[in-house]
Amino acid sequence: MLCILYVNAVGMLLAVAGILVERVLPATFPRRWLWFAVIPISMILPGYYRGHHMVSVLDVQQAVQPPLGQAFGTAYLTALDPAWWARIESYDTSINRVWITVSAVLVLWGLANAWRVSRLVSLSRGERGDADGSSIVDGFPVVVTDSIGPATVGLFRSLVLVPRWVLALPRPQRQYVLRHEEEHRRSHDARLLFVASLPLILMPWNLAMWWQLRRLCLAVEMDCDNRVVSGLGDATAYGELLLKVALASSRGPRLQPALLGGVGTLERRLTVLLAPTPLRHVQRFLLPALALGLLAIVLLMPHPVLTHGSHAMTSSTTTPVPNYTSRALPR
């Protein structure tokens, strides 16, 4: 439990630092690589610190509790009590069982989604009676489906899925949709998101990493938006198309990477495209300084562990059994 809390704390600090750095990056800078670096660092750093930069909870208690006790008028702080942490660690077996169960559910959920998408693509190809199943629409190879998409799927061979109703859009709007998915395919974004999501199978309890993955998904879509607008030129028309596709796709299955991206990210993308908030000069210096401060906290904060001394203290803090000896009664 102590390790889980430490890993989440490190991940949260790195995620906040990543958001601050992302805020000061140029508009055209590819933000995906920032988050693709934060995720593995959040995994590697706690493991390295456990072996090379750790501190005993008992040592922290002995160093910190007396001055805090004098300051707050109490000699007992639960968060620094090794006995309390030792009792929490006794639930490790139950936590490990839940951990394995959730990881297995995530694997099954991923396999079920992959099978569902593969089945829908196979049905779409079968309806066309073509072994390849791809069509050329406005110069882009796509797989036309009944409901799924617009999205890009596939790890080894990326496919652009386009629902049939997209073909009925006016040509300028259709080009935005196709160009967006083609950019995902060229950049291998589906493979990038798949690799980045693998750590969650190993650490499903890592709430910070779930947040980081969400930021990565948003960064992937924002990078793609920038490339599409840079190539086709009209941010307002592109934003209107995003709203139109969101209304048309509200009942269909949602995939990533895709034109609409994740749930709840559309507003953020439209704000960055159509009404970006300029940074003040103070913010350009203050935000990187705050990010460096958070990074310094992460690097200086050791990995807390329960040592044998902590467990020994646990046994010593138990209530002693009084030893009654026979005494002569007074006469």
Secondary structure, 3 states (H helix, E strand, C coil): CHHHHHHHHHHHHHHHHHHHHHHHCCCCCCCHHHHHHHHHHHHHHHHHHHHHCEEEHHHHHHHHHHHHHHHHCCCCCHHHCHHHHHHHHCCHHHHHHHHHHHHHHHHHHHHHHHHHHHHHHHHHHHHHCCCCCCEEECCEEEEEECCCCCEEECCCCCEEEEEHHHHHCCHHHHHHHHHHHHHHHHHCHHHHHHHHHHHHHHCCCCHHHHHHHHHHHHHHHHHHHHHHHHHHCCHHHHHHHHHHHHHHCCCCCCCCCECCCCCCCHHHHHHHHHCCCCCCHHHHHHHHHHHHHHHHHHHHCCEEECCHHHHHHHHHCCCCCCCCCCCCCCC
